[in-house]
Structure formats: structure tokens, C-alpha cells
Amino acid sequence: MLQQIEVSEDRPTGDVHQKGFGGDTRPYEVWIYQGDIGAPPDADPSVATHRSPRRRLVFLFVDEHGYGLYTLRYSTE
């Protein structure tokens, strides 16, 4: 999934996908929401009406320090 994000998005996710010696060993989670997702409540109505309700949202959370506290590192939103 991380490789697909790297290929399809222009914003970097960091070196989370590189494992092994010299690579990133932090735990991470990828959350994907896909389907009929409405616009956020604070969205501009003129923009929200032109969007298809069928969307795919991807979120990457990383445990930066190994304490089980995951922070958002990347999202498509």
C-alpha cells in the first residue's frame, strides 16, 4: 500500500517503507476509507457539489517513538 501511495501522490510519506539495516523500523498503520463519503462539514459548498460522492481516503499513522502513540504522517485529504 505504501508503494502505491508513493507512486500515485506527489507528497512524500518519508522512508517508512524501507525496512532492515539503516531503514525505518517504526510501526505504522494505513487506514483506507472508500465509498460514498460525504464532504466534511466545513467544506466550501461550491467545491463540495462538484466532487463525486465516491471517494477514497488514505491515512498513514506512524508511532514515532515506539510508545504506542500514533500520529498522522500523511493523508490524501
Secondary structure as GFF3:
##gff-version 3
##sequence-region A 1 77
A	DSSP	alpha_helix	2	8	.	.	.	ID=ss1
A	DSSP	beta_strand	28	36	.	.	.	ID=ss2
A	DSSP	alpha_helix	45	48	.	.	.	ID=ss3
A	DSSP	beta_strand	54	63	.	.	.	ID=ss4
A	DSSP	beta_strand	70	75	.	.	.	ID=ss5
###
